Amino acid sequence: MTAYPILDAILLIPAIVILWSFRRGEPAYTHWVMISLFIIFVTVADIGFDYALAVDEDSASQQEWIWDMFYNAGYLSIAGALFWYNRYLILTKNNVAS
């Protein structure tokens, strides 16, 4: 039961390093920032949901909407990262090549 949150917390380290190193806001690295936000949102949701479930199962079902918002924000950020990568990098490379 404790291995899952610990492994989730280990995922936070590279995500925070990515956020810290790309804080200049260069457009070519925006998709990496969004991917690291995905990891952070999903990790927070996993840890929060596991903690709420460990404390009380009834309260976990009442608080489920909070953790669902974190999951949804993570999914939106990964979708945004894929969209940004497709629009910015691939289309920019095609315009340079032609």
C-alpha positions as CSV (number, residue, x, y, z in Angstrom):
1,M,0.0,0.0,0.0
2,T,2.9,2.4,0.7
3,A,4.9,1.5,-2.4
4,Y,2.4,3.1,-4.8
5,P,2.6,6.7,-3.3
6,I,6.4,6.4,-2.9
7,L,6.8,5.4,-6.6
8,D,4.4,8.3,-7.6
9,A,6.6,10.7,-5.5
10,I,9.7,9.5,-7.3
11,L,8.0,10.6,-10.6
12,L,7.8,14.1,-9.2
13,I,11.6,14.6,-9.2
14,P,12.1,14.5,-13.0
15,A,8.9,16.5,-13.5
16,I,10.1,19.3,-11.2
17,V,13.5,19.3,-12.8
18,I,11.9,19.7,-16.2
19,L,9.8,22.6,-14.9
20,W,12.7,24.2,-13.2
21,S,15.0,24.0,-16.2
22,F,12.5,25.2,-18.8
23,R,11.2,28.2,-16.8
24,R,12.4,30.7,-19.5
25,G,9.3,30.0,-21.5
26,E,10.9,29.2,-24.9
27,P,8.1,28.0,-27.3
28,A,10.1,25.0,-28.5
29,Y,10.0,23.5,-25.0
30,T,6.4,24.2,-24.1
31,H,5.4,20.6,-24.7
32,W,7.9,19.4,-22.1
33,V,6.5,21.7,-19.5
34,M,3.0,20.4,-20.3
35,I,4.2,16.8,-20.1
36,S,5.7,17.5,-16.7
37,L,2.5,19.2,-15.5
38,F,0.7,16.0,-16.6
39,I,3.0,14.0,-14.4
40,I,2.5,16.4,-11.5
41,F,-1.3,16.5,-11.7
42,V,-1.6,12.7,-12.0
43,T,0.8,12.1,-9.2
44,V,-1.1,14.5,-6.9
45,A,-4.4,12.9,-7.8
46,D,-3.0,9.4,-7.2
47,I,-1.5,10.3,-3.8
48,G,-4.6,12.2,-2.7
49,F,-7.0,9.5,-3.8
50,D,-4.9,6.8,-2.1
51,Y,-4.6,8.8,1.1
52,A,-8.4,9.5,1.2
53,L,-9.1,5.8,0.6
54,A,-6.7,4.8,3.4
55,V,-8.2,7.2,5.9
56,D,-11.9,6.5,5.2
57,E,-13.6,4.7,2.3
58,D,-16.8,6.7,2.7
59,S,-15.1,10.0,2.7
60,A,-13.0,8.9,-0.3
61,S,-16.2,8.5,-2.4
62,Q,-17.3,12.0,-1.3
63,Q,-13.9,13.5,-2.2
64,E,-13.6,11.7,-5.5
65,W,-14.6,14.7,-7.5
66,I,-11.5,16.6,-6.2
67,W,-9.1,14.0,-7.4
68,D,-11.0,13.6,-10.7
69,M,-10.3,17.3,-11.4
70,F,-6.6,16.7,-11.0
71,Y,-6.8,13.7,-13.3
72,N,-8.7,15.7,-15.9
73,A,-6.2,18.6,-15.7
74,G,-3.5,16.1,-16.3
75,Y,-5.2,14.7,-19.3
76,L,-5.8,18.2,-20.7
77,S,-2.2,19.1,-20.2
78,I,-1.0,16.0,-22.1
79,A,-3.5,16.7,-24.9
80,G,-2.2,20.3,-25.0
81,A,1.4,19.0,-25.1
82,L,0.6,16.7,-28.1
83,F,-1.3,19.5,-29.8
84,W,1.5,22.0,-29.2
85,Y,4.1,19.6,-30.5
86,N,2.1,18.9,-33.6
87,R,1.4,22.5,-34.3
88,Y,4.6,24.2,-33.3
89,L,7.5,21.7,-34.0
90,I,6.2,19.6,-36.9
91,L,4.6,22.5,-38.8
92,T,7.6,24.7,-38.3
93,K,9.9,22.0,-39.6
94,N,7.7,21.5,-42.7
95,N,7.7,25.3,-43.4
96,V,11.5,25.4,-43.1
97,A,12.0,22.4,-45.4
98,S,9.8,23.9,-48.2
